Amino acid sequence: MSPELERLVEALHEKLTCPPEETFHRTATFERLLQDALARRPGASRDQFLDALQGRYRGFCRARRKPPTLPPKA
C-alpha cells in the first residue's frame, strides 16, 4: 500500500474510533487527505474512491487485530 493511501486509511480509522471531543479535528484531517487524493486521481468520483477505500479499511482493521492468545493444538 502506498504511504499516501496508508495515511488515508489510518485517518479514516482515527475518524471512526476517536472520542467524541476529537471528532471535528479527525474528520477535518480525513477530509483534507481525501481531497488531496481525489485531486491526484482525475476522473474518480468521491463515492467511487470511498467505495474502493472500504476494502482497504477492512484489511487494515484485520491486520490490527491481535492474534489469539491460546496456543495451537498439538
PDB file of N, H, CA, C and O in Angstrom:
ATOM      1  N   MET A   1       0.849  -1.164   0.000  1.00  0.00           N
ATOM      2  CA  MET A   1       0.000   0.000   0.000  1.00  0.00           C
ATOM      3  C   MET A   1       0.899   1.232   0.000  1.00  0.00           C
ATOM      4  O   MET A   1       1.896   1.286   0.719  1.00  0.00           O
ATOM      5  N   SER A   2       0.542   2.199  -0.796  1.00  0.00           N
ATOM      6  H   SER A   2      -0.269   2.155  -1.380  1.00  0.00           H
ATOM      7  CA  SER A   2       1.340   3.419  -0.876  1.00  0.00           C
ATOM      8  C   SER A   2       1.237   4.188   0.447  1.00  0.00           C
ATOM      9  O   SER A   2       0.244   4.066   1.164  1.00  0.00           O
ATOM     10  N   PRO A   3       2.262   4.977   0.764  1.00  0.00           N
ATOM     11  CA  PRO A   3       2.221   5.752   2.008  1.00  0.00           C
ATOM     12  C   PRO A   3       1.022   6.707   2.064  1.00  0.00           C
ATOM     13  O   PRO A   3       0.437   6.906   3.129  1.00  0.00           O
ATOM     14  N   GLU A   4       0.662   7.287   0.939  1.00  0.00           N
ATOM     15  H   GLU A   4       1.137   7.126   0.074  1.00  0.00           H
ATOM     16  CA  GLU A   4      -0.486   8.199   0.889  1.00  0.00           C
ATOM     17  C   GLU A   4      -1.784   7.460   1.217  1.00  0.00           C
ATOM     18  O   GLU A   4      -2.601   7.946   1.998  1.00  0.00           O
ATOM     19  N   LEU A   5      -1.965   6.296   0.621  1.00  0.00           N
ATOM     20  H   LEU A   5      -1.301   5.901  -0.014  1.00  0.00           H
ATOM     21  CA  LEU A   5      -3.166   5.506   0.871  1.00  0.00           C
ATOM     22  C   LEU A   5      -3.188   4.985   2.305  1.00  0.00           C
ATOM     23  O   LEU A   5      -4.241   4.947   2.942  1.00  0.00           O
ATOM     24  N   GLU A   6      -2.041   4.590   2.802  1.00  0.00           N
ATOM     25  H   GLU A   6      -1.186   4.621   2.285  1.00  0.00           H
ATOM     26  CA  GLU A   6      -1.955   4.109   4.177  1.00  0.00           C
ATOM     27  C   GLU A   6      -2.347   5.216   5.165  1.00  0.00           C
ATOM     28  O   GLU A   6      -3.077   4.966   6.124  1.00  0.00           O
ATOM     29  N   ARG A   7      -1.864   6.428   4.928  1.00  0.00           N
ATOM     30  H   ARG A   7      -1.271   6.632   4.149  1.00  0.00           H
ATOM     31  CA  ARG A   7      -2.208   7.547   5.809  1.00  0.00           C
ATOM     32  C   ARG A   7      -3.709   7.860   5.731  1.00  0.00           C
ATOM     33  O   ARG A   7      -4.325   8.197   6.743  1.00  0.00           O
ATOM     34  N   LEU A   8      -4.285   7.753   4.556  1.00  0.00           N
ATOM     35  H   LEU A   8      -3.785   7.480   3.734  1.00  0.00           H
ATOM     36  CA  LEU A   8      -5.718   7.989   4.393  1.00  0.00           C
ATOM     37  C   LEU A   8      -6.529   6.938   5.156  1.00  0.00           C
ATOM     38  O   LEU A   8      -7.514   7.275   5.813  1.00  0.00           O
ATOM     39  N   VAL A   9      -6.129   5.691   5.075  1.00  0.00           N
ATOM     40  H   VAL A   9      -5.328   5.417   4.542  1.00  0.00           H
ATOM     41  CA  VAL A   9      -6.824   4.619   5.793  1.00  0.00           C
ATOM     42  C   VAL A   9      -6.675   4.817   7.303  1.00  0.00           C
ATOM     43  O   VAL A   9      -7.631   4.621   8.054  1.00  0.00           O
ATOM     44  N   GLU A  10      -5.484   5.204   7.745  1.00  0.00           N
ATOM     45  H   GLU A  10      -4.707   5.363   7.136  1.00  0.00           H
ATOM     46  CA  GLU A  10      -5.278   5.473   9.173  1.00  0.00           C
ATOM     47  C   GLU A  10      -6.150   6.648   9.629  1.00  0.00           C
ATOM     48  O   GLU A  10      -6.711   6.611  10.724  1.00  0.00           O
ATOM     49  N   ALA A  11      -6.266   7.673   8.809  1.00  0.00           N
ATOM     50  H   ALA A  11      -5.811   7.703   7.919  1.00  0.00           H
ATOM     51  CA  ALA A  11      -7.099   8.824   9.156  1.00  0.00           C
ATOM     52  C   ALA A  11      -8.573   8.426   9.240  1.00  0.00           C
ATOM     53  O   ALA A  11      -9.304   8.921  10.098  1.00  0.00           O
ATOM     54  N   LEU A  12      -9.006   7.539   8.358  1.00  0.00           N
ATOM     55  H   LEU A  12      -8.413   7.136   7.661  1.00  0.00           H
ATOM     56  CA  LEU A  12     -10.381   7.042   8.415  1.00  0.00           C
ATOM     57  C   LEU A  12     -10.604   6.282   9.712  1.00  0.00           C
ATOM     58  O   LEU A  12     -11.632   6.452  10.367  1.00  0.00           O
ATOM     59  N   HIS A  13      -9.654   5.454  10.080  1.00  0.00           N
ATOM     60  H   HIS A  13      -8.819   5.316   9.548  1.00  0.00           H
ATOM     61  CA  HIS A  13      -9.757   4.692  11.328  1.00  0.00           C
ATOM     62  C   HIS A  13      -9.822   5.635  12.533  1.00  0.00           C
ATOM     63  O   HIS A  13     -10.640   5.450  13.434  1.00  0.00           O
ATOM     64  N   GLU A  14      -8.961   6.634  12.538  1.00  0.00           N
ATOM     65  H   GLU A  14      -8.296   6.784  11.807  1.00  0.00           H
ATOM     66  CA  GLU A  14      -8.960   7.599  13.640  1.00  0.00           C
ATOM     67  C   GLU A  14     -10.290   8.351  13.696  1.00  0.00           C
ATOM     68  O   GLU A  14     -10.815   8.611  14.778  1.00  0.00           O
ATOM     69  N   LYS A  15     -10.823   8.691  12.548  1.00  0.00           N
ATOM     70  H   LYS A  15     -10.397   8.480  11.669  1.00  0.00           H
ATOM     71  CA  LYS A  15     -12.103   9.399  12.483  1.00  0.00           C
ATOM     72  C   LYS A  15     -13.227   8.539  13.061  1.00  0.00           C
ATOM     73  O   LYS A  15     -14.080   9.038  13.794  1.00  0.00           O
ATOM     74  N   LEU A  16     -13.225   7.257  12.731  1.00  0.00           N
ATOM     75  H   LEU A  16     -12.532   6.852  12.136  1.00  0.00           H
ATOM     76  CA  LEU A  16     -14.309   6.375  13.158  1.00  0.00           C
ATOM     77  C   LEU A  16     -14.182   5.899  14.599  1.00  0.00           C
ATOM     78  O   LEU A  16     -15.171   5.473  15.196  1.00  0.00           O
ATOM     79  N   THR A  17     -12.983   5.966  15.166  1.00  0.00           N
ATOM     80  H   THR A  17     -12.180   6.312  14.681  1.00  0.00           H
ATOM     81  CA  THR A  17     -12.769   5.408  16.505  1.00  0.00           C
ATOM     82  C   THR A  17     -12.388   6.451  17.550  1.00  0.00           C
ATOM     83  O   THR A  17     -12.122   6.091  18.697  1.00  0.00           O
ATOM     84  N   CYS A  18     -12.354   7.706  17.195  1.00  0.00           N
ATOM     85  H   CYS A  18     -12.569   7.999  16.264  1.00  0.00           H
ATOM     86  CA  CYS A  18     -11.901   8.733  18.136  1.00  0.00           C
ATOM     87  C   CYS A  18     -12.985   9.046  19.174  1.00  0.00           C
ATOM     88  O   CYS A  18     -14.167   8.784  18.955  1.00  0.00           O
ATOM     89  N   PRO A  19     -12.558   9.611  20.301  1.00  0.00           N
ATOM     90  CA  PRO A  19     -13.535  10.079  21.287  1.00  0.00           C
ATOM     91  C   PRO A  19     -14.355  11.241  20.702  1.00  0.00           C
ATOM     92  O   PRO A  19     -13.888  11.934  19.798  1.00  0.00           O
ATOM     93  N   PRO A  20     -15.559  11.451  21.212  1.00  0.00           N
ATOM     94  CA  PRO A  20     -16.436  12.497  20.648  1.00  0.00           C
ATOM     95  C   PRO A  20     -15.811  13.889  20.600  1.00  0.00           C
ATOM     96  O   PRO A  20     -16.093  14.652  19.677  1.00  0.00           O
ATOM     97  N   GLU A  21     -14.980  14.232  21.560  1.00  0.00           N
ATOM     98  H   GLU A  21     -14.751  13.612  22.311  1.00  0.00           H
ATOM     99  CA  GLU A  21     -14.407  15.576  21.568  1.00  0.00           C
ATOM    100  C   GLU A  21     -13.367  15.786  20.456  1.00  0.00           C
ATOM    101  O   GLU A  21     -13.004  16.925  20.163  1.00  0.00           O
ATOM    102  N   GLU A  22     -12.889  14.707  19.840  1.00  0.00           N
ATOM    103  H   GLU A  22     -13.184  13.781  20.078  1.00  0.00           H
ATOM    104  CA  GLU A  22     -11.906  14.821  18.758  1.00  0.00           C
ATOM    105  C   GLU A  22     -12.521  14.660  17.370  1.00  0.00           C
ATOM    106  O   GLU A  22     -11.808  14.737  16.370  1.00  0.00           O
ATOM    107  N   THR A  23     -13.807  14.443  17.298  1.00  0.00           N
ATOM    108  H   THR A  23     -14.386  14.380  18.110  1.00  0.00           H
ATOM    109  CA  THR A  23     -14.469  14.143  16.027  1.00  0.00           C
ATOM    110  C   THR A  23     -14.243  15.230  14.978  1.00  0.00           C
ATOM    111  O   THR A  23     -13.926  14.922  13.829  1.00  0.00           O
ATOM    112  N   PHE A  24     -14.400  16.480  15.355  1.00  0.00           N
ATOM    113  H   PHE A  24     -14.657  16.731  16.288  1.00  0.00           H
ATOM    114  CA  PHE A  24     -14.255  17.572  14.391  1.00  0.00           C
ATOM    115  C   PHE A  24     -12.847  17.583  13.791  1.00  0.00           C
ATOM    116  O   PHE A  24     -12.692  17.670  12.573  1.00  0.00           O
ATOM    117  N   HIS A  25     -11.836  17.496  14.633  1.00  0.00           N
ATOM    118  H   HIS A  25     -11.962  17.426  15.622  1.00  0.00           H
ATOM    119  CA  HIS A  25     -10.448  17.526  14.159  1.00  0.00           C
ATOM    120  C   HIS A  25     -10.133  16.313  13.279  1.00  0.00           C
ATOM    121  O   HIS A  25      -9.525  16.460  12.219  1.00  0.00           O
ATOM    122  N   ARG A  26     -10.541  15.122  13.712  1.00  0.00           N
ATOM    123  H   ARG A  26     -11.035  15.003  14.574  1.00  0.00           H
ATOM    124  CA  ARG A  26     -10.256  13.895  12.943  1.00  0.00           C
ATOM    125  C   ARG A  26     -10.985  13.888  11.613  1.00  0.00           C
ATOM    126  O   ARG A  26     -10.437  13.435  10.608  1.00  0.00           O
ATOM    127  N   THR A  27     -12.207  14.382  11.593  1.00  0.00           N
ATOM    128  H   THR A  27     -12.652  14.751  12.409  1.00  0.00           H
ATOM    129  CA  THR A  27     -12.963  14.445  10.341  1.00  0.00           C
ATOM    130  C   THR A  27     -12.311  15.429   9.376  1.00  0.00           C
ATOM    131  O   THR A  27     -12.204  15.155   8.181  1.00  0.00           O
ATOM    132  N   ALA A  28     -11.877  16.565   9.893  1.00  0.00           N
ATOM    133  H   ALA A  28     -11.964  16.788  10.865  1.00  0.00           H
ATOM    134  CA  ALA A  28     -11.216  17.569   9.047  1.00  0.00           C
ATOM    135  C   ALA A  28      -9.928  17.007   8.443  1.00  0.00           C
ATOM    136  O   ALA A  28      -9.638  17.235   7.268  1.00  0.00           O
ATOM    137  N   THR A  29      -9.166  16.278   9.242  1.00  0.00           N
ATOM    138  H   THR A  29      -9.402  16.093  10.196  1.00  0.00           H
ATOM    139  CA  THR A  29      -7.923  15.671   8.736  1.00  0.00           C
ATOM    140  C   THR A  29      -8.225  14.667   7.636  1.00  0.00           C
ATOM    141  O   THR A  29      -7.573  14.670   6.592  1.00  0.00           O
ATOM    142  N   PHE A  30      -9.215  13.805   7.866  1.00  0.00           N
ATOM    143  H   PHE A  30      -9.746  13.802   8.714  1.00  0.00           H
ATOM    144  CA  PHE A  30      -9.587  12.808   6.860  1.00  0.00           C
ATOM    145  C   PHE A  30     -10.051  13.479   5.572  1.00  0.00           C
ATOM    146  O   PHE A  30      -9.641  13.083   4.481  1.00  0.00           O
ATOM    147  N   GLU A  31     -10.902  14.491   5.694  1.00  0.00           N
ATOM    148  H   GLU A  31     -11.235  14.813   6.581  1.00  0.00           H
ATOM    149  CA  GLU A  31     -11.422  15.175   4.507  1.00  0.00           C
ATOM    150  C   GLU A  31     -10.299  15.853   3.719  1.00  0.00           C
ATOM    151  O   GLU A  31     -10.312  15.837   2.488  1.00  0.00           O
ATOM    152  N   ARG A  32      -9.334  16.443   4.415  1.00  0.00           N
ATOM    153  H   ARG A  32      -9.323  16.456   5.414  1.00  0.00           H
ATOM    154  CA  ARG A  32      -8.207  17.085   3.730  1.00  0.00           C
ATOM    155  C   ARG A  32      -7.396  16.048   2.957  1.00  0.00           C
ATOM    156  O   ARG A  32      -7.044  16.269   1.798  1.00  0.00           O
ATOM    157  N   LEU A  33      -7.099  14.918   3.597  1.00  0.00           N
ATOM    158  H   LEU A  33      -7.385  14.738   4.538  1.00  0.00           H
ATOM    159  CA  LEU A  33      -6.344  13.865   2.913  1.00  0.00           C
ATOM    160  C   LEU A  33      -7.138  13.277   1.744  1.00  0.00           C
ATOM    161  O   LEU A  33      -6.572  12.960   0.698  1.00  0.00           O
ATOM    162  N   LEU A  34      -8.441  13.136   1.928  1.00  0.00           N
ATOM    163  H   LEU A  34      -8.902  13.393   2.777  1.00  0.00           H
ATOM    164  CA  LEU A  34      -9.291  12.611   0.857  1.00  0.00           C
ATOM    165  C   LEU A  34      -9.306  13.570  -0.330  1.00  0.00           C
ATOM    166  O   LEU A  34      -9.198  13.128  -1.474  1.00  0.00           O
ATOM    167  N   GLN A  35      -9.435  14.861  -0.085  1.00  0.00           N
ATOM    168  H   GLN A  35      -9.523  15.221   0.844  1.00  0.00           H
ATOM    169  CA  GLN A  35      -9.430  15.840  -1.168  1.00  0.00           C
ATOM    170  C   GLN A  35      -8.088  15.836  -1.905  1.00  0.00           C
ATOM    171  O   GLN A  35      -8.056  15.953  -3.130  1.00  0.00           O
ATOM    172  N   ASP A  36      -6.984  15.703  -1.171  1.00  0.00           N
ATOM    173  H   ASP A  36      -7.009  15.607  -0.176  1.00  0.00           H
ATOM    174  CA  ASP A  36      -5.662  15.617  -1.807  1.00  0.00           C
ATOM    175  C   ASP A  36      -5.578  14.391  -2.716  1.00  0.00           C
ATOM    176  O   ASP A  36      -5.068  14.470  -3.833  1.00  0.00           O
ATOM    177  N   ALA A  37      -6.082  13.258  -2.226  1.00  0.00           N
ATOM    178  H   ALA A  37      -6.497  13.194  -1.318  1.00  0.00           H
ATOM    179  CA  ALA A  37      -6.046  12.031  -3.017  1.00  0.00           C
ATOM    180  C   ALA A  37      -6.929  12.144  -4.252  1.00  0.00           C
ATOM    181  O   ALA A  37      -6.540  11.699  -5.332  1.00  0.00           O
ATOM    182  N   LEU A  38      -8.107  12.731  -4.106  1.00  0.00           N
ATOM    183  H   LEU A  38      -8.423  13.092  -3.228  1.00  0.00           H
ATOM    184  CA  LEU A  38      -9.010  12.898  -5.248  1.00  0.00           C
ATOM    185  C   LEU A  38      -8.415  13.843  -6.292  1.00  0.00           C
ATOM    186  O   LEU A  38      -8.636  13.660  -7.490  1.00  0.00           O
ATOM    187  N   ALA A  39      -7.672  14.840  -5.851  1.00  0.00           N
ATOM    188  H   ALA A  39      -7.492  14.988  -4.879  1.00  0.00           H
ATOM    189  CA  ALA A  39      -7.049  15.772  -6.795  1.00  0.00           C
ATOM    190  C   ALA A  39      -6.006  15.069  -7.659  1.00  0.00           C
ATOM    191  O   ALA A  39      -5.758  15.478  -8.793  1.00  0.00           O
ATOM    192  N   ARG A  40      -5.401  14.023  -7.131  1.00  0.00           N
ATOM    193  H   ARG A  40      -5.602  13.691  -6.210  1.00  0.00           H
ATOM    194  CA  ARG A  40      -4.389  13.271  -7.884  1.00  0.00           C
ATOM    195  C   ARG A  40      -5.001  12.198  -8.780  1.00  0.00           C
ATOM    196  O   ARG A  40      -4.299  11.580  -9.581  1.00  0.00           O
ATOM    197  N   ARG A  41      -6.311  11.974  -8.646  1.00  0.00           N
ATOM    198  H   ARG A  41      -6.881  12.476  -7.995  1.00  0.00           H
ATOM    199  CA  ARG A  41      -6.996  10.940  -9.422  1.00  0.00           C
ATOM    200  C   ARG A  41      -8.132  11.564 -10.230  1.00  0.00           C
ATOM    201  O   ARG A  41      -9.302  11.386  -9.891  1.00  0.00           O
ATOM    202  N   PRO A  42      -7.799  12.291 -11.292  1.00  0.00           N
ATOM    203  CA  PRO A  42      -8.872  12.903 -12.086  1.00  0.00           C
ATOM    204  C   PRO A  42      -9.779  11.820 -12.686  1.00  0.00           C
ATOM    205  O   PRO A  42      -9.312  10.771 -13.131  1.00  0.00           O
ATOM    206  N   GLY A  43     -11.048  12.097 -12.685  1.00  0.00           N
ATOM    207  H   GLY A  43     -11.427  12.949 -12.324  1.00  0.00           H
ATOM    208  CA  GLY A  43     -11.998  11.147 -13.249  1.00  0.00           C
ATOM    209  C   GLY A  43     -12.624  10.234 -12.210  1.00  0.00           C
ATOM    210  O   GLY A  43     -13.647   9.607 -12.484  1.00  0.00           O
ATOM    211  N   ALA A  44     -12.038  10.144 -11.033  1.00  0.00           N
ATOM    212  H   ALA A  44     -11.206  10.653 -10.811  1.00  0.00           H
ATOM    213  CA  ALA A  44     -12.606   9.301  -9.981  1.00  0.00           C
ATOM    214  C   ALA A  44     -13.554  10.153  -9.137  1.00  0.00           C
ATOM    215  O   ALA A  44     -13.202  11.249  -8.699  1.00  0.00           O
ATOM    216  N   SER A  45     -14.746   9.637  -8.921  1.00  0.00           N
ATOM    217  H   SER A  45     -15.032   8.747  -9.277  1.00  0.00           H
ATOM    218  CA  SER A  45     -15.691  10.374  -8.088  1.00  0.00           C
ATOM    219  C   SER A  45     -15.407  10.083  -6.616  1.00  0.00           C
ATOM    220  O   SER A  45     -14.730   9.113  -6.277  1.00  0.00           O
ATOM    221  N   ARG A  46     -15.925  10.924  -5.774  1.00  0.00           N
ATOM    222  H   ARG A  46     -16.475  11.712  -6.050  1.00  0.00           H
ATOM    223  CA  ARG A  46     -15.747  10.746  -4.328  1.00  0.00           C
ATOM    224  C   ARG A  46     -16.345   9.402  -3.879  1.00  0.00           C
ATOM    225  O   ARG A  46     -15.732   8.670  -3.103  1.00  0.00           O
ATOM    226  N   ASP A  47     -17.542   9.093  -4.376  1.00  0.00           N
ATOM    227  H   ASP A  47     -18.040   9.688  -5.006  1.00  0.00           H
ATOM    228  CA  ASP A  47     -18.197   7.841  -3.991  1.00  0.00           C
ATOM    229  C   ASP A  47     -17.403   6.620  -4.445  1.00  0.00           C
ATOM    230  O   ASP A  47     -17.260   5.662  -3.686  1.00  0.00           O
ATOM    231  N   GLN A  48     -16.887   6.643  -5.668  1.00  0.00           N
ATOM    232  H   GLN A  48     -17.003   7.422  -6.284  1.00  0.00           H
ATOM    233  CA  GLN A  48     -16.074   5.532  -6.159  1.00  0.00           C
ATOM    234  C   GLN A  48     -14.823   5.358  -5.301  1.00  0.00           C
ATOM    235  O   GLN A  48     -14.437   4.239  -4.962  1.00  0.00           O
ATOM    236  N   PHE A  49     -14.209   6.465  -4.965  1.00  0.00           N
ATOM    237  H   PHE A  49     -14.523   7.373  -5.241  1.00  0.00           H
ATOM    238  CA  PHE A  49     -12.986   6.419  -4.169  1.00  0.00           C
ATOM    239  C   PHE A  49     -13.277   5.875  -2.776  1.00  0.00           C
ATOM    240  O   PHE A  49     -12.523   5.046  -2.267  1.00  0.00           O
ATOM    241  N   LEU A  50     -14.360   6.331  -2.155  1.00  0.00           N
ATOM    242  H   LEU A  50     -14.973   7.004  -2.568  1.00  0.00           H
ATOM    243  CA  LEU A  50     -14.705   5.843  -0.819  1.00  0.00           C
ATOM    244  C   LEU A  50     -15.095   4.365  -0.843  1.00  0.00           C
ATOM    245  O   LEU A  50     -14.790   3.631   0.097  1.00  0.00           O
ATOM    246  N   ASP A  51     -15.762   3.926  -1.901  1.00  0.00           N
ATOM    247  H   ASP A  51     -16.010   4.522  -2.664  1.00  0.00           H
ATOM    248  CA  ASP A  51     -16.087   2.502  -2.035  1.00  0.00           C
ATOM    249  C   ASP A  51     -14.816   1.666  -2.113  1.00  0.00           C
ATOM    250  O   ASP A  51     -14.722   0.619  -1.471  1.00  0.00           O
ATOM    251  N   ALA A  52     -13.850   2.113  -2.884  1.00  0.00           N
ATOM    252  H   ALA A  52     -13.927   2.963  -3.405  1.00  0.00           H
ATOM    253  CA  ALA A  52     -12.583   1.395  -3.005  1.00  0.00           C
ATOM    254  C   ALA A  52     -11.812   1.427  -1.690  1.00  0.00           C
ATOM    255  O   ALA A  52     -11.125   0.466  -1.344  1.00  0.00           O
ATOM    256  N   LEU A  53     -11.924   2.513  -0.975  1.00  0.00           N
ATOM    257  H   LEU A  53     -12.482   3.294  -1.256  1.00  0.00           H
ATOM    258  CA  LEU A  53     -11.215   2.664   0.296  1.00  0.00           C
ATOM    259  C   LEU A  53     -11.760   1.713   1.360  1.00  0.00           C
ATOM    260  O   LEU A  53     -11.018   1.290   2.247  1.00  0.00           O
ATOM    261  N   GLN A  54     -13.039   1.375   1.281  1.00  0.00           N
ATOM    262  H   GLN A  54     -13.641   1.718   0.560  1.00  0.00           H
ATOM    263  CA  GLN A  54     -13.637   0.493   2.284  1.00  0.00           C
ATOM    264  C   GLN A  54     -12.956  -0.876   2.337  1.00  0.00           C
ATOM    265  O   GLN A  54     -12.741  -1.417   3.421  1.00  0.00           O
ATOM    266  N   GLY A  55     -12.618  -1.434   1.184  1.00  0.00           N
ATOM    267  H   GLY A  55     -12.792  -0.994   0.303  1.00  0.00           H
ATOM    268  CA  GLY A  55     -11.913  -2.717   1.168  1.00  0.00           C
ATOM    269  C   GLY A  55     -10.555  -2.623   1.828  1.00  0.00           C
ATOM    270  O   GLY A  55     -10.160  -3.518   2.575  1.00  0.00           O
ATOM    271  N   ARG A  56      -9.845  -1.559   1.560  1.00  0.00           N
ATOM    272  H   ARG A  56     -10.166  -0.832   0.953  1.00  0.00           H
ATOM    273  CA  ARG A  56      -8.539  -1.341   2.197  1.00  0.00           C
ATOM    274  C   ARG A  56      -8.699  -1.149   3.701  1.00  0.00           C
ATOM    275  O   ARG A  56      -7.871  -1.607   4.488  1.00  0.00           O
ATOM    276  N   TYR A  57      -9.776  -0.463   4.090  1.00  0.00           N
ATOM    277  H   TYR A  57     -10.449  -0.091   3.451  1.00  0.00           H
ATOM    278  CA  TYR A  57     -10.008  -0.220   5.504  1.00  0.00           C
ATOM    279  C   TYR A  57     -10.298  -1.532   6.239  1.00  0.00           C
ATOM    280  O   TYR A  57      -9.804  -1.737   7.348  1.00  0.00           O
ATOM    281  N   ARG A  58     -11.086  -2.413   5.639  1.00  0.00           N
ATOM    282  H   ARG A  58     -11.487  -2.246   4.738  1.00  0.00           H
ATOM    283  CA  ARG A  58     -11.362  -3.711   6.268  1.00  0.00           C
ATOM    284  C   ARG A  58     -10.075  -4.510   6.438  1.00  0.00           C
ATOM    285  O   ARG A  58      -9.873  -5.148   7.472  1.00  0.00           O
ATOM    286  N   GLY A  59      -9.210  -4.480   5.438  1.00  0.00           N
ATOM    287  H   GLY A  59      -9.374  -3.962   4.598  1.00  0.00           H
ATOM    288  CA  GLY A  59      -7.923  -5.165   5.547  1.00  0.00           C
ATOM    289  C   GLY A  59      -7.053  -4.548   6.635  1.00  0.00           C
ATOM    290  O   GLY A  59      -6.369  -5.267   7.362  1.00  0.00           O
ATOM    291  N   PHE A  60      -7.074  -3.241   6.749  1.00  0.00           N
ATOM    292  H   PHE A  60      -7.630  -2.657   6.158  1.00  0.00           H
ATOM    293  CA  PHE A  60      -6.330  -2.532   7.788  1.00  0.00           C
ATOM    294  C   PHE A  60      -6.812  -2.968   9.169  1.00  0.00           C
ATOM    295  O   PHE A  60      -6.003  -3.217  10.063  1.00  0.00           O
ATOM    296  N   CYS A  61      -8.126  -3.060   9.342  1.00  0.00           N
ATOM    297  H   CYS A  61      -8.784  -2.857   8.616  1.00  0.00           H
ATOM    298  CA  CYS A  61      -8.676  -3.479  10.638  1.00  0.00           C
ATOM    299  C   CYS A  61      -8.324  -4.928  10.949  1.00  0.00           C
ATOM    300  O   CYS A  61      -8.012  -5.254  12.094  1.00  0.00           O
ATOM    301  N   ARG A  62      -8.371  -5.794   9.953  1.00  0.00           N
ATOM    302  H   ARG A  62      -8.625  -5.529   9.023  1.00  0.00           H
ATOM    303  CA  ARG A  62      -7.978  -7.196  10.171  1.00  0.00           C
ATOM    304  C   ARG A  62      -6.530  -7.293  10.603  1.00  0.00           C
ATOM    305  O   ARG A  62      -6.199  -8.083  11.487  1.00  0.00           O
ATOM    306  N   ALA A  63      -5.669  -6.509   9.998  1.00  0.00           N
ATOM    307  H   ALA A  63      -5.938  -5.868   9.280  1.00  0.00           H
ATOM    308  CA  ALA A  63      -4.244  -6.555  10.312  1.00  0.00           C
ATOM    309  C   ALA A  63      -3.959  -6.035  11.722  1.00  0.00           C
ATOM    310  O   ALA A  63      -2.967  -6.428  12.336  1.00  0.00           O
ATOM    311  N   ARG A  64      -4.811  -5.162  12.234  1.00  0.00           N
ATOM    312  H   ARG A  64      -5.616  -4.842  11.735  1.00  0.00           H
ATOM    313  CA  ARG A  64      -4.609  -4.596  13.571  1.00  0.00           C
ATOM    314  C   ARG A  64      -5.067  -5.527  14.682  1.00  0.00           C
ATOM    315  O   ARG A  64      -4.684  -5.352  15.839  1.00  0.00           O
ATOM    316  N   ARG A  65      -5.875  -6.503  14.342  1.00  0.00           N
ATOM    317  H   ARG A  65      -6.186  -6.646  13.402  1.00  0.00           H
ATOM    318  CA  ARG A  65      -6.357  -7.437  15.369  1.00  0.00           C
ATOM    319  C   ARG A  65      -5.194  -8.235  15.925  1.00  0.00           C
ATOM    320  O   ARG A  65      -4.269  -8.616  15.207  1.00  0.00           O
ATOM    321  N   LYS A  66      -5.266  -8.473  17.204  1.00  0.00           N
ATOM    322  H   LYS A  66      -6.017  -8.163  17.787  1.00  0.00           H
ATOM    323  CA  LYS A  66      -4.227  -9.275  17.852  1.00  0.00           C
ATOM    324  C   LYS A  66      -4.513 -10.751  17.605  1.00  0.00           C
ATOM    325  O   LYS A  66      -5.673 -11.159  17.545  1.00  0.00           O
ATOM    326  N   PRO A  67      -3.470 -11.544  17.464  1.00  0.00           N
ATOM    327  CA  PRO A  67      -3.700 -12.983  17.280  1.00  0.00           C
ATOM    328  C   PRO A  67      -4.251 -13.590  18.568  1.00  0.00           C
ATOM    329  O   PRO A  67      -4.079 -13.018  19.644  1.00  0.00           O
ATOM    330  N   PRO A  68      -4.899 -14.721  18.470  1.00  0.00           N
ATOM    331  CA  PRO A  68      -5.426 -15.360  19.691  1.00  0.00           C
ATOM    332  C   PRO A  68      -4.298 -15.717  20.644  1.00  0.00           C
ATOM    333  O   PRO A  68      -3.176 -15.996  20.223  1.00  0.00           O
ATOM    334  N   THR A  69      -4.611 -15.703  21.928  1.00  0.00           N
ATOM    335  H   THR A  69      -5.522 -15.475  22.270  1.00  0.00           H
ATOM    336  CA  THR A  69      -3.572 -15.980  22.928  1.00  0.00           C
ATOM    337  C   THR A  69      -3.468 -17.457  23.277  1.00  0.00           C
ATOM    338  O   THR A  69      -2.537 -17.867  23.970  1.00  0.00           O
ATOM    339  N   LEU A  70      -4.412 -18.254  22.805  1.00  0.00           N
ATOM    340  H   LEU A  70      -5.168 -17.920  22.242  1.00  0.00           H
ATOM    341  CA  LEU A  70      -4.343 -19.683  23.087  1.00  0.00           C
ATOM    342  C   LEU A  70      -3.281 -20.337  22.206  1.00  0.00           C
ATOM    343  O   LEU A  70      -3.169 -20.009  21.024  1.00  0.00           O
ATOM    344  N   PRO A  71      -2.508 -21.250  22.766  1.00  0.00           N
ATOM    345  CA  PRO A  71      -1.514 -21.948  21.934  1.00  0.00           C
ATOM    346  C   PRO A  71      -2.213 -22.884  20.956  1.00  0.00           C
ATOM    347  O   PRO A  71      -3.318 -23.354  21.229  1.00  0.00           O
ATOM    348  N   PRO A  72      -1.582 -23.157  19.825  1.00  0.00           N
ATOM    349  CA  PRO A  72      -2.194 -24.086  18.873  1.00  0.00           C
ATOM    350  C   PRO A  72      -2.256 -25.492  19.450  1.00  0.00           C
ATOM    351  O   PRO A  72      -1.447 -25.855  20.305  1.00  0.00           O
ATOM    352  N   LYS A  73      -3.217 -26.281  18.981  1.00  0.00           N
ATOM    353  H   LYS A  73      -3.874 -25.986  18.287  1.00  0.00           H
ATOM    354  CA  LYS A  73      -3.358 -27.659  19.448  1.00  0.00           C
ATOM    355  C   LYS A  73      -2.195 -28.487  18.911  1.00  0.00           C
ATOM    356  O   LYS A  73      -1.772 -28.328  17.766  1.00  0.00           O
ATOM    357  N   ALA A  74      -1.701 -29.357  19.749  1.00  0.00           N
ATOM    358  H   ALA A  74      -2.045 -29.486  20.679  1.00  0.00           H
ATOM    359  CA  ALA A  74      -0.550 -30.187  19.371  1.00  0.00           C
ATOM    360  C   ALA A  74      -0.993 -31.371  18.563  1.00  0.00           C
ATOM    361  O   ALA A  74      -0.164 -32.185  18.155  1.00  0.00           O
TER     362      ALA A  74
END
